[in-house]
Amino acid sequence: MDDDDWAADLVLAPLTGKLKQQAHDAFDPLWRSGLVSRKLAYEMLAAALGVREPMAHMKVMSRENLIRVPKIAERLIGMMKRVKE
């Protein structure tokens, strides 16, 4: 391991925090609005990401999946609004 490798994590930590917040801001309206239950929302997100439900929570999600969440959330919200019409 290179002595400078640890510094990369320090730089990514704030970016990951911002990605987590952006993911929550996009995803949480799916269940907070009452379109679906919180449990179902996370099950739907897990299916869309191709992961098990425990890995669909932002606190444990990979950076790559955090980046995918806003687009997925937009599609899920649109789909559920059409179903509710």
LUMRO-112976 format. One record per atom (N, C-alpha, C): residue in one letter; atom name; x, y, z. Coordinates in Angstrom, 3 decimals, m for minus. Layout:
% residues N
<node><res>A</res><atom>CA</atom><px>X</px><py>Y</py><pz>Z</pz></node>
...
//
This chain:
% residues 85
<node><res>M</res><atom>N</atom><px>0.844</px><py>m1.187</py><pz>0.000</pz></node>
<node><res>M</res><atom>CA</atom><px>0.000</px><py>0.000</py><pz>0.000</pz></node>
<node><res>M</res><atom>C</atom><px>0.889</px><py>1.249</py><pz>0.000</pz></node>
<node><res>D</res><atom>N</atom><px>0.579</px><py>2.133</py><pz>m0.872</pz></node>
<node><res>D</res><atom>CA</atom><px>1.307</px><py>3.398</py><pz>m0.972</pz></node>
<node><res>D</res><atom>C</atom><px>0.939</px><py>4.279</py><pz>0.229</pz></node>
<node><res>D</res><atom>N</atom><px>1.902</px><py>5.002</py><pz>0.767</pz></node>
<node><res>D</res><atom>CA</atom><px>1.647</px><py>5.858</py><pz>1.927</pz></node>
<node><res>D</res><atom>C</atom><px>0.603</px><py>6.932</py><pz>1.652</pz></node>
<node><res>D</res><atom>N</atom><px>0.421</px><py>7.296</py><pz>0.394</pz></node>
<node><res>D</res><atom>CA</atom><px>m0.534</px><py>8.346</py><pz>0.060</pz></node>
<node><res>D</res><atom>C</atom><px>m1.948</px><py>7.820</py><pz>m0.196</pz></node>
<node><res>D</res><atom>N</atom><px>m2.161</px><py>6.499</py><pz>m0.206</pz></node>
<node><res>D</res><atom>CA</atom><px>m3.480</px><py>5.929</py><pz>m0.493</pz></node>
<node><res>D</res><atom>C</atom><px>m4.550</px><py>6.377</py><pz>0.494</pz></node>
<node><res>W</res><atom>N</atom><px>m4.199</px><py>6.560</py><pz>1.739</pz></node>
<node><res>W</res><atom>CA</atom><px>m5.181</px><py>6.955</py><pz>2.747</pz></node>
<node><res>W</res><atom>C</atom><px>m5.815</px><py>8.301</py><pz>2.411</pz></node>
<node><res>A</res><atom>N</atom><px>m5.104</px><py>9.173</py><pz>1.736</pz></node>
<node><res>A</res><atom>CA</atom><px>m5.613</px><py>10.511</py><pz>1.426</pz></node>
<node><res>A</res><atom>C</atom><px>m6.800</px><py>10.453</py><pz>0.474</pz></node>
<node><res>A</res><atom>N</atom><px>m6.844</px><py>9.469</py><pz>m0.407</pz></node>
<node><res>A</res><atom>CA</atom><px>m7.957</px><py>9.342</py><pz>m1.348</pz></node>
<node><res>A</res><atom>C</atom><px>m9.272</px><py>9.176</py><pz>m0.604</pz></node>
<node><res>D</res><atom>N</atom><px>m9.281</px><py>8.409</py><pz>0.472</pz></node>
<node><res>D</res><atom>CA</atom><px>m10.500</px><py>8.220</py><pz>1.258</pz></node>
<node><res>D</res><atom>C</atom><px>m10.963</px><py>9.522</py><pz>1.890</pz></node>
<node><res>L</res><atom>N</atom><px>m10.044</px><py>10.356</py><pz>2.317</pz></node>
<node><res>L</res><atom>CA</atom><px>m10.413</px><py>11.632</py><pz>2.917</pz></node>
<node><res>L</res><atom>C</atom><px>m11.081</px><py>12.546</py><pz>1.892</pz></node>
<node><res>V</res><atom>N</atom><px>m10.642</px><py>12.489</py><pz>0.671</pz></node>
<node><res>V</res><atom>CA</atom><px>m11.221</px><py>13.315</py><pz>m0.383</pz></node>
<node><res>V</res><atom>C</atom><px>m12.592</px><py>12.788</py><pz>m0.774</pz></node>
<node><res>L</res><atom>N</atom><px>m12.760</px><py>11.469</py><pz>m0.835</pz></node>
<node><res>L</res><atom>CA</atom><px>m14.029</px><py>10.880</py><pz>m1.257</pz></node>
<node><res>L</res><atom>C</atom><px>m15.108</px><py>10.953</py><pz>m0.183</pz></node>
<node><res>A</res><atom>N</atom><px>m14.727</px><py>11.010</py><pz>1.078</pz></node>
<node><res>A</res><atom>CA</atom><px>m15.725</px><py>11.007</py><pz>2.148</pz></node>
<node><res>A</res><atom>C</atom><px>m16.751</px><py>12.125</py><pz>2.011</pz></node>
<node><res>P</res><atom>N</atom><px>m16.367</px><py>13.387</py><pz>1.798</pz></node>
<node><res>P</res><atom>CA</atom><px>m17.370</px><py>14.432</py><pz>1.640</pz></node>
<node><res>P</res><atom>C</atom><px>m18.212</px><py>14.234</py><pz>0.377</pz></node>
<node><res>L</res><atom>N</atom><px>m17.602</px><py>13.735</py><pz>m0.681</pz></node>
<node><res>L</res><atom>CA</atom><px>m18.355</px><py>13.486</py><pz>m1.912</pz></node>
<node><res>L</res><atom>C</atom><px>m19.399</px><py>12.401</py><pz>m1.690</pz></node>
<node><res>T</res><atom>N</atom><px>m19.027</px><py>11.355</py><pz>m0.962</pz></node>
<node><res>T</res><atom>CA</atom><px>m19.961</px><py>10.275</py><pz>m0.674</pz></node>
<node><res>T</res><atom>C</atom><px>m21.105</px><py>10.788</py><pz>0.194</pz></node>
<node><res>G</res><atom>N</atom><px>m20.801</px><py>11.637</py><pz>1.156</pz></node>
<node><res>G</res><atom>CA</atom><px>m21.852</px><py>12.224</py><pz>1.987</pz></node>
<node><res>G</res><atom>C</atom><px>m22.830</px><py>13.026</py><pz>1.154</pz></node>
<node><res>K</res><atom>N</atom><px>m22.315</px><py>13.778</py><pz>0.210</pz></node>
<node><res>K</res><atom>CA</atom><px>m23.175</px><py>14.561</py><pz>m0.680</pz></node>
<node><res>K</res><atom>C</atom><px>m24.010</px><py>13.647</py><pz>m1.560</pz></node>
<node><res>L</res><atom>N</atom><px>m23.408</px><py>12.562</py><pz>m2.050</pz></node>
<node><res>L</res><atom>CA</atom><px>m24.151</px><py>11.603</py><pz>m2.871</pz></node>
<node><res>L</res><atom>C</atom><px>m25.265</px><py>10.938</py><pz>m2.064</pz></node>
<node><res>K</res><atom>N</atom><px>m24.975</px><py>10.610</py><pz>m0.805</pz></node>
<node><res>K</res><atom>CA</atom><px>m26.003</px><py>10.005</py><pz>0.058</pz></node>
<node><res>K</res><atom>C</atom><px>m27.172</px><py>10.965</py><pz>0.241</pz></node>
<node><res>Q</res><atom>N</atom><px>m26.875</px><py>12.236</py><pz>0.467</pz></node>
<node><res>Q</res><atom>CA</atom><px>m27.935</px><py>13.227</py><pz>0.645</pz></node>
<node><res>Q</res><atom>C</atom><px>m28.747</px><py>13.383</py><pz>m0.629</pz></node>
<node><res>Q</res><atom>N</atom><px>m28.079</px><py>13.443</py><pz>m1.775</pz></node>
<node><res>Q</res><atom>CA</atom><px>m28.785</px><py>13.555</py><pz>m3.055</pz></node>
<node><res>Q</res><atom>C</atom><px>m29.658</px><py>12.325</py><pz>m3.303</pz></node>
<node><res>A</res><atom>N</atom><px>m29.140</px><py>11.156</py><pz>m2.954</pz></node>
<node><res>A</res><atom>CA</atom><px>m29.909</px><py>9.926</py><pz>m3.126</pz></node>
<node><res>A</res><atom>C</atom><px>m31.159</px><py>9.954</py><pz>m2.247</pz></node>
<node><res>H</res><atom>N</atom><px>m31.001</px><py>10.332</py><pz>m0.986</pz></node>
<node><res>H</res><atom>CA</atom><px>m32.158</px><py>10.424</py><pz>m0.087</pz></node>
<node><res>H</res><atom>C</atom><px>m33.156</px><py>11.482</py><pz>m0.579</pz></node>
<node><res>D</res><atom>N</atom><px>m32.664</px><py>12.624</py><pz>m1.008</pz></node>
<node><res>D</res><atom>CA</atom><px>m33.558</px><py>13.687</py><pz>m1.485</pz></node>
<node><res>D</res><atom>C</atom><px>m34.399</px><py>13.219</py><pz>m2.666</pz></node>
<node><res>A</res><atom>N</atom><px>m33.824</px><py>12.400</py><pz>m3.526</pz></node>
<node><res>A</res><atom>CA</atom><px>m34.550</px><py>11.894</py><pz>m4.684</pz></node>
<node><res>A</res><atom>C</atom><px>m35.464</px><py>10.728</py><pz>m4.328</pz></node>
<node><res>F</res><atom>N</atom><px>m35.003</px><py>9.851</py><pz>m3.438</pz></node>
<node><res>F</res><atom>CA</atom><px>m35.717</px><py>8.607</py><pz>m3.140</pz></node>
<node><res>F</res><atom>C</atom><px>m36.809</px><py>8.745</py><pz>m2.078</pz></node>
<node><res>D</res><atom>N</atom><px>m36.544</px><py>9.473</py><pz>m1.026</pz></node>
<node><res>D</res><atom>CA</atom><px>m37.482</px><py>9.528</py><pz>0.107</pz></node>
<node><res>D</res><atom>C</atom><px>m38.898</px><py>9.976</py><pz>m0.250</pz></node>
<node><res>P</res><atom>N</atom><px>m39.105</px><py>10.871</py><pz>m1.211</pz></node>
<node><res>P</res><atom>CA</atom><px>m40.486</px><py>11.234</py><pz>m1.563</pz></node>
<node><res>P</res><atom>C</atom><px>m41.343</px><py>10.048</py><pz>m2.021</pz></node>
<node><res>L</res><atom>N</atom><px>m40.718</px><py>8.985</py><pz>m2.510</pz></node>
<node><res>L</res><atom>CA</atom><px>m41.462</px><py>7.797</py><pz>m2.923</pz></node>
<node><res>L</res><atom>C</atom><px>m42.291</px><py>7.247</py><pz>m1.770</pz></node>
<node><res>W</res><atom>N</atom><px>m41.703</px><py>7.176</py><pz>m0.590</pz></node>
<node><res>W</res><atom>CA</atom><px>m42.449</px><py>6.637</py><pz>0.546</pz></node>
<node><res>W</res><atom>C</atom><px>m43.004</px><py>7.725</py><pz>1.461</pz></node>
<node><res>R</res><atom>N</atom><px>m42.336</px><py>8.854</py><pz>1.570</pz></node>
<node><res>R</res><atom>CA</atom><px>m42.842</px><py>9.924</py><pz>2.439</pz></node>
<node><res>R</res><atom>C</atom><px>m44.158</px><py>10.513</py><pz>1.921</pz></node>
<node><res>S</res><atom>N</atom><px>m44.351</px><py>10.460</py><pz>0.611</pz></node>
<node><res>S</res><atom>CA</atom><px>m45.576</px><py>10.992</py><pz>0.005</pz></node>
<node><res>S</res><atom>C</atom><px>m46.761</px><py>10.054</py><pz>0.206</pz></node>
<node><res>G</res><atom>N</atom><px>m46.474</px><py>8.826</py><pz>0.626</pz></node>
<node><res>G</res><atom>CA</atom><px>m47.550</px><py>7.855</py><pz>0.808</pz></node>
<node><res>G</res><atom>C</atom><px>m47.833</px><py>7.025</py><pz>m0.439</pz></node>
<node><res>L</res><atom>N</atom><px>m47.032</px><py>7.212</py><pz>m1.491</pz></node>
<node><res>L</res><atom>CA</atom><px>m47.236</px><py>6.400</py><pz>m2.698</pz></node>
<node><res>L</res><atom>C</atom><px>m47.083</px><py>4.917</py><pz>m2.379</pz></node>
<node><res>V</res><atom>N</atom><px>m46.092</px><py>4.587</py><pz>m1.569</pz></node>
<node><res>V</res><atom>CA</atom><px>m45.861</px><py>3.206</py><pz>m1.110</pz></node>
<node><res>V</res><atom>C</atom><px>m45.327</px><py>3.273</py><pz>0.311</pz></node>
<node><res>S</res><atom>N</atom><px>m45.317</px><py>2.138</py><pz>0.968</pz></node>
<node><res>S</res><atom>CA</atom><px>m44.731</px><py>2.085</py><pz>2.310</pz></node>
<node><res>S</res><atom>C</atom><px>m43.213</px><py>2.207</py><pz>2.202</pz></node>
<node><res>R</res><atom>N</atom><px>m42.575</px><py>2.568</py><pz>3.284</pz></node>
<node><res>R</res><atom>CA</atom><px>m41.115</px><py>2.674</py><pz>3.298</pz></node>
<node><res>R</res><atom>C</atom><px>m40.489</px><py>1.323</py><pz>2.968</pz></node>
<node><res>K</res><atom>N</atom><px>m41.041</px><py>0.260</py><pz>3.550</pz></node>
<node><res>K</res><atom>CA</atom><px>m40.526</px><py>m1.090</py><pz>3.312</pz></node>
<node><res>K</res><atom>C</atom><px>m40.597</px><py>m1.433</py><pz>1.827</pz></node>
<node><res>L</res><atom>N</atom><px>m41.743</px><py>m1.190</py><pz>1.196</pz></node>
<node><res>L</res><atom>CA</atom><px>m41.897</px><py>m1.496</py><pz>m0.219</pz></node>
<node><res>L</res><atom>C</atom><px>m40.968</px><py>m0.628</py><pz>m1.066</pz></node>
<node><res>A</res><atom>N</atom><px>m40.800</px><py>0.617</py><pz>m0.694</pz></node>
<node><res>A</res><atom>CA</atom><px>m39.914</px><py>1.511</py><pz>m1.444</pz></node>
<node><res>A</res><atom>C</atom><px>m38.493</px><py>0.956</py><pz>m1.476</pz></node>
<node><res>Y</res><atom>N</atom><px>m37.989</px><py>0.495</py><pz>m0.336</pz></node>
<node><res>Y</res><atom>CA</atom><px>m36.640</px><py>m0.058</py><pz>m0.299</pz></node>
<node><res>Y</res><atom>C</atom><px>m36.562</px><py>m1.394</py><pz>m1.025</pz></node>
<node><res>E</res><atom>N</atom><px>m37.620</px><py>m2.179</py><pz>m1.000</pz></node>
<node><res>E</res><atom>CA</atom><px>m37.647</px><py>m3.427</py><pz>m1.766</pz></node>
<node><res>E</res><atom>C</atom><px>m37.606</px><py>m3.135</py><pz>m3.264</pz></node>
<node><res>M</res><atom>N</atom><px>m38.335</px><py>m2.114</py><pz>m3.697</pz></node>
<node><res>M</res><atom>CA</atom><px>m38.335</px><py>m1.720</py><pz>m5.104</pz></node>
<node><res>M</res><atom>C</atom><px>m36.956</px><py>m1.198</py><pz>m5.518</pz></node>
<node><res>L</res><atom>N</atom><px>m36.341</px><py>m0.398</py><pz>m4.658</pz></node>
<node><res>L</res><atom>CA</atom><px>m35.021</px><py>0.134</py><pz>m4.955</pz></node>
<node><res>L</res><atom>C</atom><px>m34.009</px><py>m1.005</py><pz>m5.055</pz></node>
<node><res>A</res><atom>N</atom><px>m34.087</px><py>m1.952</py><pz>m4.145</pz></node>
<node><res>A</res><atom>CA</atom><px>m33.177</px><py>m3.100</py><pz>m4.177</pz></node>
<node><res>A</res><atom>C</atom><px>m33.315</px><py>m3.862</py><pz>m5.495</pz></node>
<node><res>A</res><atom>N</atom><px>m34.551</px><py>m4.098</py><pz>m5.908</pz></node>
<node><res>A</res><atom>CA</atom><px>m34.773</px><py>m4.815</py><pz>m7.167</pz></node>
<node><res>A</res><atom>C</atom><px>m34.192</px><py>m4.033</py><pz>m8.341</pz></node>
<node><res>A</res><atom>N</atom><px>m34.392</px><py>m2.735</py><pz>m8.359</pz></node>
<node><res>A</res><atom>CA</atom><px>m33.884</px><py>m1.910</py><pz>m9.449</pz></node>
<node><res>A</res><atom>C</atom><px>m32.357</px><py>m1.882</py><pz>m9.480</pz></node>
<node><res>L</res><atom>N</atom><px>m31.736</px><py>m1.928</py><pz>m8.309</pz></node>
<node><res>L</res><atom>CA</atom><px>m30.272</px><py>m1.912</py><pz>m8.219</pz></node>
<node><res>L</res><atom>C</atom><px>m29.668</px><py>m3.297</py><pz>m8.416</pz></node>
<node><res>G</res><atom>N</atom><px>m30.491</px><py>m4.339</py><pz>m8.267</pz></node>
<node><res>G</res><atom>CA</atom><px>m29.978</px><py>m5.700</py><pz>m8.364</pz></node>
<node><res>G</res><atom>C</atom><px>m29.225</px><py>m6.137</py><pz>m7.131</pz></node>
<node><res>V</res><atom>N</atom><px>m29.684</px><py>m5.650</py><pz>m5.963</pz></node>
<node><res>V</res><atom>CA</atom><px>m29.053</px><py>m6.016</py><pz>m4.684</pz></node>
<node><res>V</res><atom>C</atom><px>m30.120</px><py>m6.509</py><pz>m3.725</pz></node>
<node><res>R</res><atom>N</atom><px>m29.690</px><py>m7.134</py><pz>m2.637</pz></node>
<node><res>R</res><atom>CA</atom><px>m30.625</px><py>m7.524</py><pz>m1.580</pz></node>
<node><res>R</res><atom>C</atom><px>m31.069</px><py>m6.266</py><pz>m0.833</pz></node>
<node><res>E</res><atom>N</atom><px>m32.246</px><py>m6.303</py><pz>m0.253</pz></node>
<node><res>E</res><atom>CA</atom><px>m32.830</px><py>m5.121</py><pz>0.402</pz></node>
<node><res>E</res><atom>C</atom><px>m31.916</px><py>m4.479</py><pz>1.437</pz></node>
<node><res>P</res><atom>N</atom><px>m31.218</px><py>m5.233</py><pz>2.282</pz></node>
<node><res>P</res><atom>CA</atom><px>m30.346</px><py>m4.551</py><pz>3.255</pz></node>
<node><res>P</res><atom>C</atom><px>m29.270</px><py>m3.678</py><pz>2.604</pz></node>
<node><res>M</res><atom>N</atom><px>m28.878</px><py>m4.005</py><pz>1.379</pz></node>
<node><res>M</res><atom>CA</atom><px>m27.840</px><py>m3.238</py><pz>0.679</pz></node>
<node><res>M</res><atom>C</atom><px>m28.422</px><py>m2.067</py><pz>m0.109</pz></node>
<node><res>A</res><atom>N</atom><px>m29.736</px><py>m1.870</py><pz>m0.038</pz></node>
<node><res>A</res><atom>CA</atom><px>m30.389</px><py>m0.775</py><pz>m0.752</pz></node>
<node><res>A</res><atom>C</atom><px>m30.503</px><py>0.484</py><pz>0.103</pz></node>
<node><res>H</res><atom>N</atom><px>m29.983</px><py>0.452</py><pz>1.306</pz></node>
<node><res>H</res><atom>CA</atom><px>m30.015</px><py>1.624</py><pz>2.181</pz></node>
<node><res>H</res><atom>C</atom><px>m28.772</px><py>2.472</py><pz>1.930</pz></node>
<node><res>M</res><atom>N</atom><px>m28.973</px><py>3.785</py><pz>1.823</pz></node>
<node><res>M</res><atom>CA</atom><px>m27.888</px><py>4.674</py><pz>1.436</pz></node>
<node><res>M</res><atom>C</atom><px>m26.666</px><py>4.569</py><pz>2.337</pz></node>
<node><res>K</res><atom>N</atom><px>m26.873</px><py>4.275</py><pz>3.621</pz></node>
<node><res>K</res><atom>CA</atom><px>m25.743</px><py>4.239</py><pz>4.560</pz></node>
<node><res>K</res><atom>C</atom><px>m24.758</px><py>3.112</py><pz>4.252</pz></node>
<node><res>V</res><atom>N</atom><px>m25.189</px><py>2.093</py><pz>3.518</pz></node>
<node><res>V</res><atom>CA</atom><px>m24.297</px><py>0.975</py><pz>3.192</pz></node>
<node><res>V</res><atom>C</atom><px>m24.072</px><py>0.823</py><pz>1.692</pz></node>
<node><res>M</res><atom>N</atom><px>m24.634</px><py>1.715</py><pz>0.915</pz></node>
<node><res>M</res><atom>CA</atom><px>m24.609</px><py>1.595</py><pz>m0.534</pz></node>
<node><res>M</res><atom>C</atom><px>m23.260</px><py>2.026</py><pz>m1.120</pz></node>
<node><res>S</res><atom>N</atom><px>m22.894</px><py>1.366</py><pz>m2.197</pz></node>
<node><res>S</res><atom>CA</atom><px>m21.659</px><py>1.741</py><pz>m2.897</pz></node>
<node><res>S</res><atom>C</atom><px>m21.825</px><py>3.112</py><pz>m3.547</pz></node>
<node><res>R</res><atom>N</atom><px>m20.713</px><py>3.744</py><pz>m3.806</pz></node>
<node><res>R</res><atom>CA</atom><px>m20.720</px><py>5.055</py><pz>m4.467</pz></node>
<node><res>R</res><atom>C</atom><px>m21.399</px><py>4.953</py><pz>m5.831</pz></node>
<node><res>E</res><atom>N</atom><px>m21.120</px><py>3.879</py><pz>m6.553</pz></node>
<node><res>E</res><atom>CA</atom><px>m21.702</px><py>3.683</py><pz>m7.884</pz></node>
<node><res>E</res><atom>C</atom><px>m23.222</px><py>3.604</py><pz>m7.816</pz></node>
<node><res>N</res><atom>N</atom><px>m23.744</px><py>2.891</py><pz>m6.828</pz></node>
<node><res>N</res><atom>CA</atom><px>m25.199</px><py>2.784</py><pz>m6.692</pz></node>
<node><res>N</res><atom>C</atom><px>m25.819</px><py>4.086</py><pz>m6.200</pz></node>
<node><res>L</res><atom>N</atom><px>m25.113</px><py>4.806</py><pz>m5.334</pz></node>
<node><res>L</res><atom>CA</atom><px>m25.620</px><py>6.112</py><pz>m4.899</pz></node>
<node><res>L</res><atom>C</atom><px>m25.842</px><py>7.032</py><pz>m6.093</pz></node>
<node><res>I</res><atom>N</atom><px>m24.954</px><py>6.960</py><pz>m7.054</pz></node>
<node><res>I</res><atom>CA</atom><px>m25.074</px><py>7.785</py><pz>m8.255</pz></node>
<node><res>I</res><atom>C</atom><px>m26.301</px><py>7.377</py><pz>m9.070</pz></node>
<node><res>R</res><atom>N</atom><px>m26.661</px><py>6.103</py><pz>m9.042</pz></node>
<node><res>R</res><atom>CA</atom><px>m27.801</px><py>5.594</py><pz>m9.815</pz></node>
<node><res>R</res><atom>C</atom><px>m29.155</px><py>5.914</py><pz>m9.184</pz></node>
<node><res>V</res><atom>N</atom><px>m29.195</px><py>6.113</py><pz>m7.875</pz></node>
<node><res>V</res><atom>CA</atom><px>m30.462</px><py>6.245</py><pz>m7.155</pz></node>
<node><res>V</res><atom>C</atom><px>m31.372</px><py>7.367</py><pz>m7.677</pz></node>
<node><res>P</res><atom>N</atom><px>m30.903</px><py>8.579</py><pz>m7.913</pz></node>
<node><res>P</res><atom>CA</atom><px>m31.844</px><py>9.622</py><pz>m8.349</pz></node>
<node><res>P</res><atom>C</atom><px>m32.628</px><py>9.271</py><pz>m9.616</pz></node>
<node><res>K</res><atom>N</atom><px>m31.980</px><py>8.683</py><pz>m10.616</pz></node>
<node><res>K</res><atom>CA</atom><px>m32.689</px><py>8.292</py><pz>m11.841</pz></node>
<node><res>K</res><atom>C</atom><px>m33.685</px><py>7.174</py><pz>m11.560</pz></node>
<node><res>I</res><atom>N</atom><px>m33.266</px><py>6.206</py><pz>m10.766</pz></node>
<node><res>I</res><atom>CA</atom><px>m34.154</px><py>5.096</py><pz>m10.406</pz></node>
<node><res>I</res><atom>C</atom><px>m35.354</px><py>5.630</py><pz>m9.637</pz></node>
<node><res>A</res><atom>N</atom><px>m35.108</px><py>6.511</py><pz>m8.678</pz></node>
<node><res>A</res><atom>CA</atom><px>m36.194</px><py>7.076</py><pz>m7.871</pz></node>
<node><res>A</res><atom>C</atom><px>m37.187</px><py>7.828</py><pz>m8.753</pz></node>
<node><res>E</res><atom>N</atom><px>m36.682</px><py>8.576</py><pz>m9.707</pz></node>
<node><res>E</res><atom>CA</atom><px>m37.553</px><py>9.313</py><pz>m10.624</pz></node>
<node><res>E</res><atom>C</atom><px>m38.470</px><py>8.353</py><pz>m11.376</pz></node>
<node><res>R</res><atom>N</atom><px>m37.904</px><py>7.257</py><pz>m11.853</pz></node>
<node><res>R</res><atom>CA</atom><px>m38.714</px><py>6.258</py><pz>m12.578</pz></node>
<node><res>R</res><atom>C</atom><px>m39.734</px><py>5.592</py><pz>m11.652</pz></node>
<node><res>L</res><atom>N</atom><px>m39.316</px><py>5.229</py><pz>m10.448</pz></node>
<node><res>L</res><atom>CA</atom><px>m40.226</px><py>4.570</py><pz>m9.507</pz></node>
<node><res>L</res><atom>C</atom><px>m41.372</px><py>5.493</py><pz>m9.099</pz></node>
<node><res>I</res><atom>N</atom><px>m41.059</px><py>6.751</py><pz>m8.827</pz></node>
<node><res>I</res><atom>CA</atom><px>m42.102</px><py>7.709</py><pz>m8.444</pz></node>
<node><res>I</res><atom>C</atom><px>m43.088</px><py>7.896</py><pz>m9.589</pz></node>
<node><res>G</res><atom>N</atom><px>m42.580</px><py>8.052</py><pz>m10.806</pz></node>
<node><res>G</res><atom>CA</atom><px>m43.454</px><py>8.200</py><pz>m11.961</pz></node>
<node><res>G</res><atom>C</atom><px>m44.337</px><py>6.984</py><pz>m12.157</pz></node>
<node><res>M</res><atom>N</atom><px>m43.756</px><py>5.811</py><pz>m12.019</pz></node>
<node><res>M</res><atom>CA</atom><px>m44.507</px><py>4.566</py><pz>m12.176</pz></node>
<node><res>M</res><atom>C</atom><px>m45.623</px><py>4.467</py><pz>m11.126</pz></node>
<node><res>M</res><atom>N</atom><px>m45.280</px><py>4.761</py><pz>m9.887</pz></node>
<node><res>M</res><atom>CA</atom><px>m46.283</px><py>4.621</py><pz>m8.822</pz></node>
<node><res>M</res><atom>C</atom><px>m47.369</px><py>5.693</py><pz>m8.950</pz></node>
<node><res>K</res><atom>N</atom><px>m47.044</px><py>6.874</py><pz>m9.424</pz></node>
<node><res>K</res><atom>CA</atom><px>m48.076</px><py>7.900</py><pz>m9.636</pz></node>
<node><res>K</res><atom>C</atom><px>m49.053</px><py>7.453</py><pz>m10.710</pz></node>
<node><res>R</res><atom>N</atom><px>m48.532</px><py>6.830</py><pz>m11.780</pz></node>
<node><res>R</res><atom>CA</atom><px>m49.421</px><py>6.336</py><pz>m12.834</pz></node>
<node><res>R</res><atom>C</atom><px>m50.316</px><py>5.213</py><pz>m12.315</pz></node>
<node><res>V</res><atom>N</atom><px>m49.778</px><py>4.350</py><pz>m11.467</pz></node>
<node><res>V</res><atom>CA</atom><px>m50.563</px><py>3.251</py><pz>m10.898</pz></node>
<node><res>V</res><atom>C</atom><px>m51.681</px><py>3.797</py><pz>m10.021</pz></node>
<node><res>K</res><atom>N</atom><px>m51.412</px><py>4.851</py><pz>m9.287</pz></node>
<node><res>K</res><atom>CA</atom><px>m52.381</px><py>5.425</py><pz>m8.351</pz></node>
<node><res>K</res><atom>C</atom><px>m53.471</px><py>6.238</py><pz>m9.050</pz></node>
<node><res>E</res><atom>N</atom><px>m53.274</px><py>6.590</py><pz>m10.332</pz></node>
<node><res>E</res><atom>CA</atom><px>m54.268</px><py>7.419</py><pz>m11.037</pz></node>
<node><res>E</res><atom>C</atom><px>m55.548</px><py>6.654</py><pz>m11.280</pz></node>
//
